[in-house]
Each structure stands twice: as structure tokens, then as C-alpha cells.
Amino acid sequence: MTKLGLRQALLALLLTTQALAQVPQTPRGRIQTIPFQSRLLVAKAPYNVILPADYYSSRTSRYPVLYLLHGLSGHYADWLTRTNVADYAARYRMIIVMPEGNDGWYTDSVAVPTDKYESYILEELMADVTRRFRTIQARYGRGVAGLSMGGYGALKFGVKYPDRFVFVASMSGALGVIRRDAARLGPAGESILRTFGPLDSPARKANDLFALIEEMPAVRIASLPYFYFDCGTEDVPEIFGSNRELSELMLKRRVRHEYRELPGDHSWEYWDRQVQEVLKIAAREFSRRG
């Protein structure tokens, strides 16, 4: 290359660099995978974390945390690999934690002693997140959301442990499956039976969203977090029907909530769209309580 050609190439590179520098850069959350070893599960239970874009530059700030739960047959990595949640999260000053739940329905199993997925989330995971990251440790800085099985788990946590969460959300929640005969639920039936036992078991009633809300004293109703949940109108009839039924029950018992029926089915396309709404509403509720 001649000297003239080299000068032209260097000039072109300089102009390109200057042009790129003028393009606004969208901030991205910092992503970490924590290789957690659970004492309760007696197994590795890794979880992903999305940190706010300013987490490392703002060294004293504390942030609210949203726990985001996956669905049946899924794993902790699903939200990052199958949606654009990392991009959506960059708009908000919150920490997002995506734990491993396997097929445990976020419940302590009646059949497998080490499948303690409710105790794991509440006792081990949250404590580890608090220890590792600068979180707001009060109730007003904590929320939980999920899809399908995770939607059930999130709503159940909000109903059973209202002192832990200020905001709870579900997308396409499998809310009524534990009321059905496991033999009629296909692939999901085995995990239902393993987790909750037979149809008449005490564990079924103890974790039945509808029974818990129906029998809840009015004074406790007032202490519940804010609930948001939605379901696609083309979803499985059982799932769609149970979401509508839960909203009707919440209206009857005067539980603060918002329920939406939207075009869509039981798919990642739907959840990628709706997780954006969940993040927006979570940020609103965190700000309101903060």
C-alpha cells in the first residue's frame, strides 16, 4: 500500500470511529451466573442475575429485586436465552434474579425429601442474593413474577407470604392444575403427583391458590401485595379459565389486582412481550412503596 493509500485508510478509520462515538449507546444490565450449592436441595442450583446499568458506578445505592421464575420443563437460563429481558431490564434500576426451579412447582415436595423448592427460594436463595448484592431488604423492595408453573409459584408466594413481597406477577399462570387428577394432565401429571401427592392430600389444599384466598380472613386480605397477571386468549382452555376464575375470586374478596386477557398463546413470543409489562409495573410498584 502506498503512503497516500495508508493515509486514506487511516482517515476512513478515524471518521468511522467518530461516527460510532456519536451513536447513542443503550445501557445494558450486567449479567452474572452464580453457581450456588443448595443445602436444602442437596444439589447445585445456579441462578442468573441481571444488575442495573449503574450498579458498579453507583457504589452505595441499594436496589429492589424482582425474582423471575421459569416454567415447567424449563431452567434458570430460559429467561436470558429465550427472551430479550436483559435489554428490557436496562431501562430500570432493579436487580433481576432468575433461579433454578426444575419441575418442582416452587413447592416442598411430599414425595422427594430434597425437592424443597419453596424453602430453597425463601430461605436460601433470597439470603444469598442479599449477601452478594446491594439490595433493598425491606418488603417494599422485593417482588416475584413467573410464567406458567412460575406464574403459579409467584402468586402462591404472594398469597402465603405477603410480608415478603410488595409486587407479584404471573404470565399464563398454571393456576388450577393442582386441583385436577394428575393422570389427566399428561407430562405435567408426574411432577404434580410427585410434588403435591394425590388429589385429596393436605399438600394440595395447603398450596391451592383458590382455597387460600377463599378462606383468608379479611384483615389478612388487606396485607396482600399488589397482584398483576395476564393470559393469552388462545392459551390452553384449562389455563385460560383458571386465570379468569382467579380474577373473579379476587374481585369477590377485594384483593388488589390487575388482570388482562390478551391475544396470544402459551409461547415464548407471548412471554417476551408480556415480561416488558411486568418490568414496567414492578418498577412502578417499587417506586410507589419506596
N, C-alpha and C positions, 0 to 999 in steps of 0.2 A: 504494500500500500504506500502511495506517495505521501509526502508531508501534507499536501493540500487535502488529500483524501482522509488522512488521520484527523486533521483539524475539523473537517466537516462532520466526521463521525462523532468526535468529542462534543462538538456543538450540538448535534442532534440529541446525544445522550443527555446533555445538560438541560436542553429545552424540555425533553420528556420528563426528566426528574422534577423540574419546576412545575410542569403541568400536573403531575401526580400529587405534588405537595399541596396544590390548590384545591384538590378534590376533597370534600368533607369526608372524614373517616367515621364510620359508625362504630361507637364503642361496643365491645363485646365483653360478656361476663367471663371471668376466669373459671376454667373448668378443672376440677380435681377429682381423682378417683381414690377413695380411702379404702385400703384393704383391711377392713375391720374383721376381727376374730370374735365371734359371739360366744359368750359363756353359756347363755341360755339355749341357744340353738346347737351348741357344740359343733360349730362349723364356721367356715368363712362366710361373711355376709358383707361384701363390698357395697359401697354406696357412692354415687356421683354427687358432686356439689357444683353449683354454678354460683360464683361470687359476683357481687356488683362490680361494675367497671371501675369504680373509685375505691375499691376495698383496700388496696395497698397504698394508695396515695393519701387516703384519709385514715390515719393510723389510730385514731381514738374513737371513731364513730362506731356505734353498735347498730345492728340491722335486724329487722324482723325476718323470720324464717317461714317459708312455705314448704311443707313436706308433700311431695308429689308421688303418688302410688301407682304402680303399674297394674295391668290386668292379668287374668288367668292365662296360663301358659307363657307369660312374659317374664322379664327380668329387669333388674335395676337399670340396665343400659338402654332400655327401649325408648325412653323419652328423648334421649340425646340422638339416637341413631335413626329414629323414625318420625321425628317432628323437628321443627326449627325453634324449639323452645329456648335454646341458647341465644339466638338472635332476638327473640321477643323479650327475654329477660333483661337484655342490656338496657332497656328503657326504664327499668325500675331499680330502686335502691332496696333490694331484698335479697336474701340468700335462699336458694332453692336446693333442697336435698331430695335425692331420688334413691330410696332404699331398695334392698332386695326383699321380696316377699314370697318368692317361689309361688306355689299354688296353695298357700296356707290361709287365704281369706282374711289375713291380718287378725287372726284369732288364735287362741291357745287350743291346740288340738285335744280332743278327748281320747284319741287312739294312739297318737305318736307323742311320747313324752317330750321329745326335743323340738317338736314343732310349736314353739311358743311365740308366734309372730305378733300377737298383741303385746305381750310382756316385753318382747325384744324392742319393738318400736318405742314404747312408752318409757321403759326403764334403762335400756342400754343405748339405743341409737340417739335419743334426744340428749342424754347425758354426754355422749361422746361429741356430738355436734357443739354443745355448749362449751365443752372443754377445749375444742380445737379452734373455734371461730368466735368472733366478736358478735355475739347475738344479743338481742333484747330478750331477757329471760322471763319477763312478765307475760301474763296471758295475752295482753293486747299486741304482743309481737310474735304471735305464733298462729299459723294456720295449717290446714291439711286438705289435700284435694286428691282426686284419683279418677281413673277411668274403669268402667265395667266392675270387675272384682275390687279394684282400688277405689271406685266410687262408693261401693258398699262399705269398704273399710273406713274411708274418710268420714262418711255420715255416721257410722257406728261410733267412731272415736268421739265425734262431736256430741252425740247423744249421751254416751256413757261417761264421758269425761269433760263436761262443759267448762270446768275450771282450767283446762289445759289450752283451749283454743278460742280465739275470737272470731275466726272465719273458717268455714267448712264448705267444700265444693265437690260436686260429683258430675262426671260426664258419662252418660249412658250407663248409669249405675245398675249393677245386677242386684237389685234391692230385695226381691222377694223369693230368690231361689231356695233359701234355707227353709221355706215353708212347703216346698214340694218334695215328692218322693224322689230320692236320689236315682232310683232305677229308671226314671223317666227323663233324666237330664243329660243323657248321653255321656260324652267325655268329662263333663263337669261333675257328673254324679259321684265319681270315685273320690274326688277331692272334697266334695260336700260331706259325704259319709265319713271320710277319714277325719275331717275337722270337727263336725258337729254331731256325729253319731246318727242313730235312727230318727225317724220323723217325730217321735214322741219324747225325745231326750231332753233333759233340762237345759243342755247347752244350746239347743235350738231356740228355746224361749228366751234364754238369757242374752242372746245375740240377735233377736228378731227386732228390727227397727220399728216395725208397726206396733208390736206388743209393748216395747219400751216407751214409745210416745203415747200410746193409748192409755197406759196405766200410770203415766208420770204425774205427780202432784203439780197443781197449778203454780205453786211457788217455785218449783224447780224449772218449769217451763220458762219462767221469766229469766232464768240464769243461763239459758242455752245460747250458744254463739249464733252468728248470722249464717244462714244456710243459702247457698246457691246451687241449683242443679238443673241439668238440661238433658234432653233425649231427642234423638232423631226420629222423625215421624215414620221413617222406613226401617226402623230398628226391629229386632225380634219382638213379636207381639207381647211375650211374657215380660220383657224388659221395659218396653214402652208402657204397658199397662201398669206395671208396678211403680213406675215413676209418677204417672198421673195419680195413682191411688195415694202415694205418699204425700203429694202436694195437697190433695183433698183432706187428708188426715191432719196435716199441719195447719191448714186453714181452720179446720174444726177446733183444734186445740190452741189456736192462736200462736203458733210458732213463727217467729220472724223468718221469712224466706222469700226467695225468688225462684220461680220455676219457668223454664222456657221449653217449648216444643218447636223444633227447627227442622228444616229439610236436611236429610242425611240418614245414614245407616250406621251400623256397628263397625266402623272402619277408622283407620289412621288419618284418612283425609278429613273426616269429621272431627277427630280429636285434635289434629293440628290446628284446625280453625278455632275450635272452642277453647283450647288452652290459652289463647290470646285473651279471651273474655275473662277467664278465671284469673289470670295475672292482673288484669286491669281492675277487677272487682276486689281482689286481695289487696292491691296497693291502696285502693280507696278505704277499705276497712281498717288496714293498718294505720293509715294516716288519721282516720277519724278517731281511733282509740288512743293514738299516740299523743 
